[in-house]
């Protein structure tokens, strides 16, 4: 068995890279065709939206408001199409502290009329003069790629385990197999419950954290690794809360079960020499305290997780 404290310090000597090679594979979502002459349903609908806003404006300039409600309903129908939350008009809603969902589902007709009239005054002619570029859809998809980061952790785990030829379990009939992994927090919760019941694993972390499932369970012969994965790049706010959670994760001591906190992201590197009296300094002390008390548990970065899995498999195939 690898000494857990030695592996932690070894991880600090093998820092996390600034650029994650898996990120682009997971987060890169292309919504525009490369060819400018090729259209899509999203672009067609955006064109209709611009036409409707222009029509609304032209009619009202003539003093004709009889079609206002009909136009607003047509605008709503177009906006509900997937991806239209990134169009120029939807983004303008933020100026009014109104979200895309609020506009579609909460606002009255009168409130929507107010926003349309403000949009006509504040933005419409500006965007018409610049051609209402479709590039906004790709730019905002790139900008909001962090919203898809939840799937990045899952794909990272899957990729690493695939490199070791560890396959995902697909049936409870095979829970006695020697080597496999499951993703309890990504659809395998029932399998997880079956496995911990059969093998008398307590997993008390679930009780003290509102029923939270771990990110992965890995079985290698008679050894179980229960994994919590976090991508952390800086301190503050929600990141501090997640750090506290993965430190707590390795405080649960069960023989034949390795609780593994896989801390991805460059914040791990800052644990090497944290400044005195900072939260990160106290975090490092708490990590070492838990590792010292729970000899079967691990706190690792990507380097350490790979080494831990490799070591487990070497014992199997000796």
Buried (B, 14 or more C-beta within 10 A) or exposed (E): EBEBBEBBEBBBEBBBEEEBEBBEEBBEEEBBEEEEEEEBEBBEBBBBBBEBBBEBBEBBEEEEEEBBEEBBEBBBBBBEBEBBBBBBBBBBBEEBEBBBEEBBEEBEEEBBBEBBEBBBEEBBEEBEEEEBEBEBBBEBBBEEBEEEEEEBBBBBBBEBBEEBEBEBBEEBEEBEEEBBBBBBBBEBBEBBBBBBEEBEBEBEBBEEBEEBBBBBBBBBEEBBBBBBBBBBEEBEEEBBEBBEBBBBBBBBBBEEBBBBBBBBBBBBBBBEEBEEEEEBBEBBEBBBEBBEEBBBBBBBBBBBBBBBBEEBBEEEEE
